[in-house]
Amino acid sequence: MEIKKAVLKVELHDEKAKKKAMKTVSGLSGVDSLSIDMKEKKMTVTGDIDPVCIVSKLRKLCCTEIVTVGPAKEPEKKKDETPKKPAGDQKKNPDPVAYRLAYHPHVPPYYYVSCVEDNHNARVIYW
């Protein structure tokens, strides 16, 4: 069992919606603690949780998105006195292809666009 901390962005507009959201999330298994910041519209949930499950439950009440998911306790940072690089040396625009391949390796680097005229079995639906 891994204790996680998930920060979610929730669109709660009043106290009634806040209470419903807290009741919904606190009823899920594995939730140890729960807090909501109404000013920043963020909910923090810690415990042995599945953030996707929490979001799916909350989306029935309000618009919800996952901001961050990580370990519950942040490891203590050691004070390293390594010189920091100036801001000008950092790469401002990373290579979009390398970024996509790093986070989506299963997606091929190409895509196929078909036309209705090319596919005779295609249907066009007009609204």
N, CA, C and O of each residue as an XYZ file, in Angstrom:
508
protein
N       0.845     -1.186      0.000
C       0.000      0.000      0.000
C       0.882      1.239      0.000
O       1.842      1.353      0.762
N       0.533      2.127     -0.852
C       1.315      3.350     -0.988
C       0.437      4.537     -0.631
O      -0.656      4.706     -1.171
N       0.928      5.345      0.277
C       0.197      6.549      0.676
C       0.529      7.651     -0.326
O       1.696      7.986     -0.535
N      -0.505      8.206     -0.938
C      -0.333      9.244     -1.951
C      -1.001     10.537     -1.505
O      -1.866     10.555     -0.630
N      -0.568     11.607     -2.137
C      -1.193     12.912     -1.947
C      -1.622     13.401     -3.324
O      -0.796     13.541     -4.225
N      -2.909     13.657     -3.481
C      -3.440     14.123     -4.760
C      -4.033     15.509     -4.573
O      -4.801     15.744     -3.640
N      -3.676     16.421     -5.460
C      -4.242     17.762     -5.461
C      -5.143     17.864     -6.685
O      -4.705     17.641     -7.814
N      -6.404     18.203     -6.449
C      -7.396     18.278     -7.514
C      -7.939     19.692     -7.621
O      -8.105     20.379     -6.614
N      -8.213     20.122     -8.840
C      -8.857     21.414     -9.063
C     -10.350     21.152     -9.161
O     -10.794     20.388    -10.019
N     -11.126     21.781     -8.289
C     -12.571     21.578     -8.253
C     -13.281     22.915     -8.389
O     -12.848     23.917     -7.819
N     -14.368     22.928     -9.142
C     -15.160     24.139     -9.341
C     -16.346     24.117     -8.375
O     -17.467     23.782     -8.757
N     -16.080     24.479     -7.128
C     -17.128     24.535     -6.104
C     -17.484     25.991     -5.869
O     -16.607     26.828     -5.655
N     -18.790     26.291     -5.909
C     -19.203     27.684     -5.836
C     -19.813     28.078     -4.499
O     -19.877     29.264     -4.179
N     -20.260     27.109     -3.718
C     -20.866     27.458     -2.439
C     -20.600     26.359     -1.420
O     -20.018     25.324     -1.744
N     -21.031     26.596     -0.188
C     -20.793     25.661      0.913
C     -21.545     24.351      0.711
O     -21.063     23.293      1.117
N     -22.702     24.408      0.096
C     -23.499     23.194     -0.114
C     -22.743     22.238     -1.044
O     -22.674     21.037     -0.782
N     -22.186     22.766     -2.112
C     -21.412     21.940     -3.040
C     -20.145     21.414     -2.369
O     -19.720     20.287     -2.622
N     -19.550     22.241     -1.512
C     -18.346     21.828     -0.788
C     -18.661     20.639      0.121
O     -17.900     19.672      0.165
N     -19.782     20.709      0.846
C     -20.158     19.620      1.741
C     -20.437     18.336      0.971
O     -20.051     17.252      1.409
N     -21.108     18.452     -0.176
C     -21.394     17.268     -0.990
C     -20.097     16.626     -1.482
O     -19.954     15.404     -1.464
N     -19.160     17.459     -1.921
C     -17.887     16.946     -2.424
C     -17.110     16.268     -1.304
O     -16.546     15.193     -1.508
N     -17.073     16.878     -0.130
C     -16.339     16.292      0.989
C     -16.982     14.972      1.418
O     -16.277     14.014      1.735
N     -18.309     14.918      1.430
C     -19.000     13.688      1.819
C     -18.724     12.583      0.808
O     -18.515     11.430      1.188
N     -18.722     12.926     -0.471
C     -18.471     11.943     -1.526
C     -17.066     11.363     -1.417
O     -16.889     10.146     -1.461
N     -16.069     12.232     -1.277
C     -14.679     11.777     -1.245
C     -14.357     11.065      0.059
O     -13.642     10.063      0.053
N     -14.872     11.565      1.179
C     -14.560     10.934      2.460
C     -15.170      9.541      2.568
O     -14.701      8.730      3.366
N     -16.204      9.246      1.787
C     -16.816      7.929      1.804
C     -16.057      6.887      1.012
O     -16.357      5.698      1.118
N     -15.076      7.304      0.216
C     -14.292      6.367     -0.584
C     -13.274      5.651      0.299
O     -12.788      6.209      1.282
N     -12.959      4.413     -0.063
C     -12.020      3.642      0.744
C     -10.593      4.130      0.524
O     -10.209      4.471     -0.595
N      -9.823      4.158      1.589
C      -8.416      4.537      1.515
C      -8.130      5.994      1.782
O      -6.962      6.375      1.852
N      -9.143      6.829      1.934
C      -8.928      8.260      2.158
C      -8.578      8.482      3.626
O      -9.358      8.137      4.513
N      -7.393      9.062      3.880
C      -6.964      9.359      5.248
C      -7.315     10.781      5.653
O      -7.836     11.005      6.745
N      -7.035     11.739      4.785
C      -7.351     13.127      5.106
C      -7.820     13.848      3.851
O      -7.523     13.450      2.724
N      -8.558     14.915      4.085
C      -9.189     15.656      3.003
C      -9.264     17.116      3.396
O      -9.669     17.446      4.511
N      -8.871     18.000      2.475
C      -9.006     19.433      2.742
C      -9.345     20.148      1.441
O      -8.942     19.729      0.356
N     -10.098     21.241      1.577
C     -10.502     22.030      0.415
C     -10.131     23.486      0.664
O     -10.428     24.041      1.721
N      -9.485     24.090     -0.312
C      -9.178     25.515     -0.283
C     -10.123     26.187     -1.277
O      -9.948     26.065     -2.489
N     -11.114     26.889     -0.762
C     -12.133     27.488     -1.621
C     -11.589     28.659     -2.440
O     -12.075     28.913     -3.542
N     -10.590     29.376     -1.919
C     -10.046     30.514     -2.650
C      -9.305     30.050     -3.907
O      -9.487     30.614     -4.986
N      -8.470     29.017     -3.757
C      -7.706     28.508     -4.894
C      -8.458     27.410     -5.640
O      -7.994     26.936     -6.677
N      -9.618     27.001     -5.118
C     -10.450     25.944     -5.701
C      -9.661     24.653     -5.867
O      -9.658     24.043     -6.937
N      -8.981     24.241     -4.771
C      -8.184     23.027     -4.793
C      -8.575     22.114     -3.641
O      -8.830     22.563     -2.524
N      -8.615     20.821     -3.942
C      -8.896     19.802     -2.939
C      -7.652     18.938     -2.803
O      -7.084     18.496     -3.801
N      -7.228     18.697     -1.559
C      -6.072     17.859     -1.294
C      -6.543     16.603     -0.583
O      -7.177     16.678      0.470
N      -6.232     15.442     -1.160
C      -6.641     14.156     -0.606
C      -5.395     13.326     -0.379
O      -4.562     13.205     -1.277
N      -5.249     12.743      0.823
C      -4.127     11.864      1.104
C      -4.646     10.510      1.552
O      -5.719     10.403      2.146
N      -3.864      9.473      1.254
C      -4.218      8.125      1.662
C      -3.883      7.135      0.563
O      -3.247      7.485     -0.432
N      -4.315      5.902      0.749
C      -4.138      4.864     -0.254
C      -5.297      4.992     -1.235
O      -6.302      4.289     -1.126
N      -5.140      5.904     -2.199
C      -6.253      6.323     -3.052
C      -5.925      6.136     -4.522
O      -4.765      6.005     -4.912
N      -6.976      6.126     -5.323
C      -6.860      6.156     -6.781
C      -7.418      7.504     -7.235
O      -8.632      7.700     -7.200
N      -6.559      8.441     -7.661
C      -7.031      9.777     -8.038
C      -8.049      9.760     -9.171
O      -8.943     10.605     -9.210
N      -7.925      8.816    -10.088
C      -8.870      8.743    -11.211
C     -10.261      8.382    -10.700
O     -11.260      8.903    -11.196
N     -10.328      7.492     -9.710
C     -11.608      7.110     -9.117
C     -12.240      8.311     -8.409
O     -13.447      8.530     -8.508
N     -11.428      9.079     -7.704
C     -11.935     10.256     -6.996
C     -12.475     11.274     -7.997
O     -13.547     11.841     -7.788
N     -11.743     11.506     -9.075
C     -12.180     12.470    -10.081
C     -13.477     12.011    -10.737
O     -14.366     12.825    -10.987
N     -13.593     10.713    -11.017
C     -14.816     10.230    -11.655
C     -16.025     10.407    -10.748
O     -17.123     10.682    -11.232
N     -15.842     10.253     -9.441
C     -16.947     10.477     -8.503
C     -17.289     11.965     -8.397
O     -18.461     12.339     -8.350
N     -16.253     12.809     -8.361
C     -16.485     14.247     -8.201
C     -17.061     14.896     -9.456
O     -17.751     15.911     -9.362
N     -16.790     14.330    -10.618
C     -17.310     14.924    -11.853
C     -18.827     14.831    -11.947
O     -19.442     15.519    -12.762
N     -19.425     13.996    -11.129
C     -20.889     13.939    -11.081
C     -21.447     15.159    -10.363
O     -22.610     15.518    -10.544
N     -20.601     15.804     -9.538
C     -21.020     16.984     -8.778
C     -20.539     18.292     -9.397
O     -21.285     19.269     -9.459
N     -19.283     18.304     -9.855
C     -18.693     19.547    -10.347
C     -17.563     19.226    -11.320
O     -17.157     18.073    -11.465
N     -17.071     20.252    -11.973
C     -15.950     20.103    -12.896
C     -14.677     19.854    -12.075
O     -14.347     20.642    -11.188
N     -13.968     18.764    -12.370
C     -12.815     18.359    -11.568
C     -11.667     17.958    -12.481
O     -11.873     17.318    -13.512
N     -10.439     18.347    -12.087
C      -9.234     17.978    -12.822
C      -8.138     17.606    -11.842
O      -8.099     18.126    -10.727
N      -7.247     16.710    -12.244
C      -6.098     16.342    -11.426
C      -4.996     17.362    -11.666
O      -4.625     17.627    -12.809
N      -4.471     17.937    -10.577
C      -3.363     18.889    -10.689
C      -2.046     18.150    -10.485
O      -1.186     18.167    -11.366
N      -1.874     17.494     -9.323
C      -0.659     16.730     -9.045
C      -1.002     15.481     -8.254
O      -1.984     15.445     -7.513
N      -0.174     14.455     -8.422
C      -0.248     13.231     -7.631
C       1.171     12.872     -7.262
O       2.056     12.858     -8.118
N       1.400     12.577     -5.971
C       2.747     12.230     -5.536
C       2.725     11.567     -4.188
O       1.655     11.267     -3.657
N       3.895     11.331     -3.624
C       3.956     10.724     -2.296
C       3.407     11.677     -1.246
O       3.462     12.896     -1.407
N       2.873     11.103     -0.160
C       2.251     11.932      0.865
C       3.265     12.816      1.575
O       2.992     13.986      1.843
N       4.418     12.269      1.876
C       5.456     13.054      2.550
C       6.565     13.329      1.559
O       7.110     12.415      0.940
N       6.885     14.588      1.419
C       7.970     14.959      0.524
C       9.296     14.640      1.204
O       9.467     14.941      2.386
N      10.230     14.040      0.486
C      11.528     13.763      1.098
C      12.235     15.064      1.442
O      12.138     16.064      0.731
N      12.951     15.013      2.564
C      13.644     16.226      3.005
C      14.749     16.566      2.013
O      15.532     15.712      1.595
N      14.780     17.825      1.658
C      15.784     18.274      0.695
C      17.087     18.570      1.423
O      17.119     19.274      2.433
N      18.153     18.012      0.878
C      19.469     18.302      1.446
C      19.972     19.595      0.836
O      19.735     19.885     -0.337
N      20.656     20.348      1.637
C      21.169     21.626      1.148
C      22.440     21.375      0.345
O      23.516     21.167      0.906
N      22.298     21.398     -0.949
C      23.440     21.260     -1.846
C      23.834     22.653     -2.309
O      22.994     23.470     -2.687
N      25.090     22.889     -2.268
C      25.564     24.194     -2.711
C      26.148     24.090     -4.111
O      27.273     24.517     -4.370
N      25.360     23.516     -5.002
C      25.793     23.440     -6.392
C      25.436     24.756     -7.069
O      24.360     25.305     -6.832
N      26.314     25.252     -7.892
C      26.008     26.526     -8.563
C      24.852     26.330     -9.534
O      24.795     25.353    -10.280
N      23.948     27.274     -9.501
C      22.803     27.233    -10.405
C      23.182     27.873    -11.726
O      23.951     28.833    -11.784
N      22.617     27.312    -12.781
C      22.876     27.857    -14.103
C      22.054     29.123    -14.294
O      20.933     29.213    -13.795
N      22.590     30.085    -14.998
C      21.798     31.289    -15.284
C      20.587     30.931    -16.128
O      20.580     29.926    -16.839
N      19.570     31.764    -16.038
C      18.316     31.506    -16.736
C      18.495     31.508    -18.246
O      17.718     30.864    -18.950
N      19.467     32.192    -18.748
C      19.684     32.272    -20.186
C      20.186     30.966    -20.787
O      20.023     30.743    -21.987
N      20.801     30.087    -19.971
C      21.346     28.832    -20.474
C      20.274     27.754    -20.635
O      20.486     26.777    -21.352
N      19.143     27.921    -19.983
C      18.103     26.901    -20.052
C      17.428     26.932    -21.410
O      17.314     27.978    -22.049
N      16.992     25.778    -21.826
C      16.321     25.660    -23.120
C      14.896     26.157    -22.962
O      14.121     25.595    -22.187
N      14.549     27.199    -23.687
C      13.230     27.803    -23.527
C      12.163     27.019    -24.277
O      11.077     26.809    -23.738
N      12.429     26.587    -25.484
C      11.460     25.860    -26.287
C      11.963     24.440    -26.522
O      12.766     24.208    -27.425
N      11.492     23.483    -25.708
C      11.959     22.110    -25.914
C      11.430     21.554    -27.232
O      10.432     22.034    -27.769
N      12.100     20.561    -27.730
C      11.715     19.919    -28.975
C      10.372     19.220    -28.782
O      10.284     18.312    -27.955
N       9.323     19.605    -29.510
C       8.001     19.010    -29.286
C       7.948     17.519    -29.618
O       7.187     16.779    -28.995
N       8.735     17.073    -30.578
C       8.728     15.654    -30.932
C       9.344     14.831    -29.807
O       8.814     13.780    -29.444
N      10.464     15.303    -29.252
C      11.100     14.591    -28.144
C      10.199     14.588    -26.921
O      10.135     13.589    -26.203
N       9.505     15.689    -26.675
C       8.576     15.764    -25.544
C       7.448     14.753    -25.714
O       7.103     14.039    -24.773
N       6.874     14.691    -26.912
C       5.772     13.773    -27.155
C       6.231     12.324    -27.035
O       5.523     11.493    -26.465
N       7.408     12.018    -27.566
C       7.911     10.656    -27.485
C       8.251     10.256    -26.049
O       8.136      9.085    -25.689
N       8.667     11.219    -25.233
C       9.004     10.914    -23.850
C       7.759     10.566    -23.042
O       7.812      9.673    -22.196
N       6.657     11.239    -23.278
C       5.460     11.027    -22.479
C       4.419     10.149    -23.169
O       3.506      9.650    -22.512
N       4.538      9.953    -24.473
C       3.586      9.125    -25.210
C       4.334      8.209    -26.168
O       4.210      8.365    -27.382
N       5.115      7.250    -25.648
C       5.917      6.416    -26.548
C       5.086      5.440    -27.376
O       5.550      4.967    -28.413
N       3.868      5.132    -26.939
C       3.042      4.175    -27.647
C       2.334      4.778    -28.867
O       1.803      4.040    -29.697
N       2.323      6.103    -28.980
C       1.652      6.776    -30.091
C       2.643      6.904    -31.240
O       3.744      7.418    -31.043
N       2.279      6.449    -32.433
C       3.220      6.569    -33.553
C       3.473      8.026    -33.913
O       2.625      8.879    -33.649
N       4.622      8.329    -34.511
C       4.956      9.726    -34.826
C       4.230     10.258    -36.053
O       4.561     11.339    -36.539
N       3.266      9.537    -36.554
C       2.517      9.984    -37.720
C       1.036      9.699    -37.498
O       0.676      8.956    -36.585
N       0.212     10.262    -38.294
C      -1.214      9.980    -38.227
C      -1.769      9.987    -39.640
O      -1.181     10.563    -40.555
N      -2.906      9.339    -39.799
C      -3.509      9.180    -41.105
C      -4.822      9.934    -41.134
O      -5.670      9.738    -40.263
N      -4.999     10.778    -42.108
C      -6.229     11.529    -42.264
C      -6.947     10.971    -43.482
O      -6.394     10.925    -44.581
N      -8.167     10.556    -43.272
C      -8.925     10.020    -44.401
C      -9.990     11.023    -44.816
O     -10.424     11.856    -44.021
N     -10.389     10.929    -46.036
C     -11.395     11.811    -46.597
C     -12.635     10.987    -46.903
O     -12.526      9.792    -47.177
N     -13.798     11.594    -46.863
C     -15.040     10.887    -47.129
C     -15.052     10.365    -48.561
O     -15.597      9.294    -48.828
N     -14.463     11.107    -49.468
C     -14.427     10.663    -50.849
C     -13.554      9.420    -51.015
O     -13.813      8.599    -51.894
N     -12.516      9.271    -50.175
C     -11.629      8.115    -50.254
C     -12.287      6.855    -49.702
O     -12.048      5.760    -50.211
N     -13.099      6.997    -48.686
C     -13.726      5.854    -48.041
C     -15.210      5.853    -48.412
O     -15.967      6.702    -47.941
N     -15.617      4.925    -49.235
C     -16.997      4.898    -49.708
C     -17.976      4.384    -48.662
O     -19.187      4.547    -48.816
N     -17.468      3.767    -47.603
C     -18.330      3.276    -46.536
C     -18.557      4.314    -45.439
O     -19.304      4.056    -44.495
N     -17.932      5.470    -45.549
C     -18.044      6.507    -44.525
C     -19.402      7.186    -44.603
O     -20.023      7.253    -45.664
N     -19.837      7.674    -43.489
C     -21.108      8.399    -43.409
C     -20.834      9.809    -42.908
O     -19.974     10.016    -42.052
N     -21.557     10.761    -43.436
C     -21.460     12.140    -42.972
C     -22.783     12.475    -42.319
O     -23.846     12.312    -42.917
N     -22.706     12.946    -41.080
C     -23.920     13.299    -40.344
C     -23.967     14.803    -40.196
O     -23.036     15.411    -39.668
N     -25.051     15.409    -40.661
C     -25.215     16.844    -40.547
C     -26.205     17.138    -39.433
O     -27.226     16.461    -39.313
N     -25.917     18.122    -38.633
C     -26.808     18.486    -37.527
C     -27.675     19.637    -37.915
O     -28.494     20.090    -37.115
